[in-house]
């Protein structure tokens, strides 16, 4: 079953309403999506509406799995796939435990490289790490260093999984990184269970990447070179944007949207 994870809607900071999100991913041939709007955007009533709308939009053709993205200390974010209870803490270990108690899947989202040593010091580990976030890392290649972080953490928790996500926010954003999940009849519980047990692969065009996060030497070299080139171009674009803003020439919305599609 083809699907996508780490998706935001207008319930937090996304451009698309939940019905628009569903229409977008249904058109892309997905059988499920995991929506993880930011936990900080909710109070009790808004959370109730969010869960109810996700359930109403979910169908056998497109399972909509409601979840939350929890903000933690040091700007760390943790996906709670399938969890819609607020955690009331910013301690990552307590967030992982909260997600575990509620039967969800905990994933460290787009880990900042400055936090790698801190993450490795955790006594409690999540179910996985987002090794390729096509919004944060770019559409062309992930950071090899994040795969290496995962490998080091797997020495302590062998069933730690590599997750591949879109971090969908913008209407014109690149949306070509999917998961291929072995989910039986495709029920919500089967999909969540497959994500926990690693019965999935990351898919982009003809590239297929395992939930173990193990890369071949050729993939490591290709990703390293491609990501380096992409980041150089992205930095130049950001510098040009900052200079334009300082001179009172903000980037037109149409140009900004096109750049989001490219990168």
N, C-alpha and C positions, 0 to 999 in steps of 0.2 A: 504494500500500500504506500503510495507516494504521499508525502506530507511535508509540512514546514513548521518550524518552531521559532519561538522568540518573536512574537508578533504583537504590535501595539495598535490600539484604536483610539478614537476620540475620547474614550474613558480616561486616558492619561494624555500622552503627548503625541499620538499618531494623527495623521491627516484624515484617515478613512474611518467612517462609522463601521460598526460591526457588520451590518448587512453588506456594506461595500467591500469589507475585508472578505467576507464569505464569497461574494460574487467574483472577486479577483482570483481567489485560490481555486474556486470551482472551475473557472475558465482555464486555469493552468493545469487541470487534470488531477488535482489533489483529492485524496480521500479523507484527510484529516488536517487540522491545524491546531497548534497549541498557542493560545493567546495568553500573553503574560504582561498585562498592563501594570504600571508602577504602583506598588502597594501604597505609597505615600499620597496617591491621588484619591484615595477612598475614605469615606466614612461608612458607618454601618448601612445606611439607607442606599447610598450609591453602590456599595458592594452587592447588596441584595439585587438591585436592578441589573447590575453587570452579570451576575451569575444567572439570573432568570433569562436575560436576553441570549446569553451563550447557549443555554439549554433549549430555548425556543428555536434558535437557528440551526441547532445540530440535527443531523438526519443520517440515515444509513449511507447516503451518497457523500456527505461531508461531515465528519465528526468534528465538533467544535469543543476542544478541551480548554476549559477556563483555568487560568492560573494567575500567579502574581510574580512580579520582579521586585525583590526586596533590596532596598538600599542598606548597606552595612558600613562599618567603620572603614576609613581610608579609601572612600569612594568605591569600595567593592560592591558589585551587584551580584545577586544570587537569584537564579530562576527557580521558582517553585512550580513546576509543571504539574497541573492537576490539583493545586492547593489554592483555596480561596478564603482561608482564615488568616487574618492579620497576625503578625508575629510579635509586635510590641517590643522588639529588641533590635539593636544594630550589631550585636555580637554574632559573627559568622557561625561559630560553633552552635549557638543557640538557634540560629535560623535553620541550619542543617537538621538539627534535632526536631525542630517544629515541623519541617517538611516531611521528615521521616514518620513522625507521629500521625500525620494526616494522610499518609499513603501516597505521597507525591514523589517527584523526582527532583533532586537538588543539583543544580549545575552552576558552577562559577562562570559568570558571563564576562566575556572579553577581558580577561585578567590583565591588569596593567603590569608591565615588566618590572616596575619599581616594587611591586608587591610580591614578586615570585618567592623571595626568601621568607617573607612573612607567611605566605600560604604553605610553604614547606614545613613551617614550624607548628602548624595546626595539629592538635592531638586528634580532633574529630575531622573526618574528611567527607566531602559530598559524594553523590553518585557519579558526578562527572565534571568535566571542564570543557568549556566552549573553545575548541582548538581552532575553529575557523568561523568567524563572525564576518559575513561579507559586507556589512556596513562599517565595522570598525577596522578590519584588516584589508578591506578592498575586495573587489570581485575576482581578481586575477590569481591571487595566491595567498595562503595563510602565512603566519609567522612560524618558522620552524622551531623557534625557541619555545613556543607554547606546547608543541608536541613533546619537546624535551622535558618541560615541566611535568606534563602528564606522565611521562615515562618514569620520572623520579618518584612521583606520588604513587605510582602503581607498585613500587617496591614495598610499599606499606599496605596498600589496598589493591589487590590484584584485579578486582572487578570494577575499578574506576573506568568510566567510559569517556570516549572522545565524542563530543557533540558538534554538529555542523549547523549553523543557523543563519537566518537572514537579518535579524534585528530590524524588522520592518517598521518604519515610521512614516515614510513619505510616499506620496502618490506616484511620483516618478522614479522611485528607487529601483535599483537592480534587484531582481527577484529570481535568481537562477540556481540557488543552492538549496537542495532538498534533502529529505531523508527518505530512504526506502525501508519500510518497516514490515517485518514478518508478524502480522497481527491476527492470524486466524480469520474469524468472522468480521473483524474490524470494529469491535465494540470499544467503547472508551477504556474500559478496564484492561482489555487485551493490549491496546496501544500503549497505555501507561506501563504495563508490565513488560512489554517488549523494550521500551526505553530504559527501564531499570536493569534488565538482564542483558542488554547489548545486542538484541536481535534486530539490528538495523545497520545501515551503511549510509554514509554521506554520498550524495550524487550531484555532480555538476557536469552537464553535457555528457561526454562519454567517460568522464573520470568517476571512479568509484573508490571510496575511502572507508576503511573498516572502523567499527566502533572501538576497537582496541587502540586505534591511533598509531599503529605501527606503519611507518613509511619505508619504502625501498630507498636505496641510496640514490637512485635516479630521481625519485620524487623529491627527496631532500634537496638535491642540487637544483632541480628545476624550480621548486618553490622559493628557495633562497634567492636565486638570481631574479626571478620574476617579481617577487615582493619588493626587492631592493629597487628595481627600476620603477615599479609602480609608486613606491613611497617617495622617490625623488620627484616624480611628476606631481604628486599630490602636494608635496611641500612647496613646490614652485607656484602651484595654483593658489594655495593658501596665502603665500607671501604676496602675490599679485592682488588678491582680494583685500588683504589688510592694508596694502598701500592705497588701493582705490578708495576704501572706506575712510582712511585718514585724510584723503584729498576731497572728501565729500562726494564720492562717486560710488554709491553702493551697487553691488552686483544686481542686475535685473532679475526678477523672479524666474523668467524663462531660462536664462543662462544658468542660474543656480540649479533649476530642476534638471537641465540637461547634464550638468556636471555630476549630479547624483546618480543619473543613469549610467554614466561612463565609469565612475569609480565605485 
